[in-house]
Every structure is written in C-alpha cells, then in structure tokens.
Amino acid sequence: MTTASSAESSLAHFVSGVLASDPEIRDLLELEVERQRSTLQLIASENFTSPSVMAASASMLTNKYSEGYPGRRYYGGNVVADEVENLARERAKSLFGAAHANVQPHAGASANLATYLALVEPGDTILAMRLDQGGHLTHGSPVSITGKIYRFVAYGVTPAAADGSGERIDLDQVRDLAKRERPRLIVAGTTAYSRTIDPAPYREIADDIGAKFMFDAAHPAGLIAAGEHPSPVGVADVVTFTTHKTLRGPRGGAILTSEDLGRSIDSAVFPGLQGGPLEHVIAAKAVAFAEAARPEFKQYAAQVRANAVAFAAALAEEGFRLVAGGTDNHLCLVDLRDFDAELTGKIAQEVLDRAGITCNRNQIPDDPRPPFVTSGLRLGTAAETTAGMKEPQMVVVASLIARTLRHRDDESELQAIRAEVSELCAMFDPYPDGLAVS
Ligand SMILES: *Cc1c(COP(=O)(O)O)cnc(C)c1O
C-alpha cells in the first residue's frame, strides 16, 4: 500500500524535480496539482489521465520531427516514431473496430477541420447541430473558421416537455433540412447533450440525399469504446473524436474511417492542415487506447453513466430541472431557472468555483439569456468517477452544489462548503500513488 506522503513526494518530484531550473513555472504547476486534487472536477470534457499517459506525453519523442506517415516520412531518424504511430493506429482500429485510423490531429477541432477539408469544398453546405442547443464551435459557428469557409445549416432539439420526453435531437428537422438544403455533409455530435445519439437515422437521411455523414464523438468516445454508447464506427463515413474527454487519454484528436476514405483523410491532416505530428502525444494516445481496451475501463465507463444517472436524480431532488429529463451518458445539463429564477449560469459558475466546485455555465435549449451569461450548468461525471466516486458521492455533490447556490451571499457558509469539498476530494484522490508508473 502506498502512503499519502509517498504520493505527495511523487507528485512533488514530478513537478519540482523536473522544473528545478524554472521556479516560476514550477510554483504554478504545484498550484495546479493542488487545485486539481482539492477541488471537484465536474467539467464534462475533462478527466484525470493515468500516470502512464502522462509519462508518455512527457517523453523524449517531443524532440522528433516526423512529418508524413509511418514508412513515408520527410525526415530521417523515424524508426521508433514509425513504430509508435503504427502501434497507436493499430490500437485505435482494434479498440473501435475501424478499418483506418489517423492519430495525428492535434485536437478535436483539427480532426473536424481535416474531415471537412477531405469531404467538401469551400462554400459547400454542411448540416450540423445548432450551437446553442448542444453543437460545437467547429460545427459552423460564425467565429470559427468552419463558419467562414462553409455554409452551415443547423438543426436543433424538440421543444421541452413536462414529462422530460422533449429536448431530443429533432430527426424530423434533420430530414426536412437535408431534403431542402441538400448538404454534402451531415454532422452528428454535441458538446452539451445528455442523451444517446443513434447514428442509424443519420445514415439513412444521408443516403437518401447522397450526402456524407460525419459523427463527432469528442465527448462519448470513451463510452463508445466501452460499449456504453452505440458505436458510429462503420455507420458514419468518418468518426472524429478527442482522446482527452471520456476516453481519458492525453489532450488530442483522432479520426476513424473506412479504408477508401483513409487516403483523403490522411492527406487532409498532413499536409493539408498540420505540420509535424506530436509523436509524444501519439505515444500517450497509444497508451490510452490500450488502457481503454481493458475490462477495468468497461467497468469505469459503466460507472460514469451510473453516476450521471444518480447525479441527475439527486439534482432533481434538490429542485433543479434536468434538460431532456435526465441523462444516458456522462453529463447532466441543468436548467437553473426552476431552482432560482434570478440565478444565471455565470453567477452559479463563479460562486461554485469559490466553493471548490469546478464546472461550466452552458446555454440550455432556447435559453433566454446570452451565451456569456446563460441559464444552465453542464456537469460531468467522467473525472470524479476516475477518482473513485460512486453513486453515494453524487448525492453528496448534488447537495453541496444546491447549498452553495442557496447560500451564495453567505461567505462563511461558502467557506464551510469549501472545507467539506476539500475533505471529500482528499478521500477520492485521482493519484493515490502519485505519478509513479506501475
Ligand atoms: C471538445 C469538442 C471538440 C473539440 O475538441 P478540442 O480538442 O477542444 O479541439 C469538437 N467537437 C465536439 C463535439 C467537442 O465536444
């Protein structure tokens, strides 16, 4: 058994041992280690990656230039990098059952942009989810390059219903818009949608109009790998994902596709969009793909969902309205208006931060407030499930959130909650053995 103090020293060693020469950065990293371990991490797109993933991404491969692909590099000295990238590709293919994998995208945004570059021409029409109803910036926001290059048309969710059956992706609208606008590409995938996304109806609609279909699995990639969400692989033409959200790997992106589209996807990533790949991060992706193939990861993903369901029920009990009536995945989208009509997402996020509860404000469908203010909060269970929390802790966290928001003007109550949060986090340390790689 590892004691808390050896965990401390392993984390301290990682930060201060490595960065003895730069006390300014070392001190900041120490503060960040402390922040991550003593506050609750409920941002739905975050997770605690393993010490092995961190070790690989901190490796000497950061020194290597590897423009091109294994066996076809522009520079010498890529014997090892080739093997690393091949291993990452093979592991990604086997984890998701895909014919072709590109593991080079620096991020989810680059994976999406590369897919557009491969499949459509500038000015072409793309059908994707509305940003204010759960879509992502790279699905055609006017402030994103995607919205400047392509003509995006957007679908949304059905109206809210008292019994919770509303606020589901409106597939009739997808179908109608597809027929009317004739997009060359249809995009599924969201950042703030708490229900399962069935890829099958999208495939049908795309086939009806001769469009391609991209599934952006940035959020549910880990659930998909574990069989806890229907897989779009083999249904969509292209599946993009991030490796750092529910998949619990390093910060980065990847693309899965059929053999015949593989070539155009590869050339869209490089040389189309990126220069040299981050082979140290690709090594870390390979580690994460192997971890996600283990039985423990299946248990983890099932627990992430069970925790989200328990969390949703406990939040409803506290008087919050759950958008879409609850959750099938790793996140809850909370409508704050029933709890407190005066409370905005912005105020809630700020006061929760002071209590040590980290989450983000989020627009809810048909939000009357602007995106910077919002009426909602997005709460995810992926990170704290990694730290070992289960259903009973979700009930505690829901009550801490409600107490914080009810007593938001009471400084001493906020201090008391902050102390309770620290105590809870100390019992669920994401790195009980420090950063030792076992
Ligand atoms: C997070 C996310 C992305 C972008 O990922 P980055 O790594 O931040 O670029 C793309 N699409 C969706 C749906 C996401 O949730």
The ligand as a Gaussian input file, in Angstrom:
#p B3LYP/6-31G(d) Opt

LIG

0 1
 C      -14.483000      19.098000     -27.352000
 C      -15.135000      19.028000     -28.678000
 C      -14.427000      19.304000     -29.852000
 C      -13.059000      19.944000     -29.879000
 O      -12.058000      19.365000     -29.234000
 P      -10.703000      20.214000     -28.921000
 O       -9.728000      19.162000     -28.575000
 O      -11.048000      21.156000     -27.819000
 O      -10.342000      20.953000     -30.162000
 C      -15.062000      19.093000     -31.054000
 N      -16.322000      18.660000     -31.108000
 C      -17.052000      18.422000     -30.001000
 C      -18.455000      17.933000     -30.137000
 C      -16.486000      18.605000     -28.744000
 O      -17.218000      18.386000     -27.659000

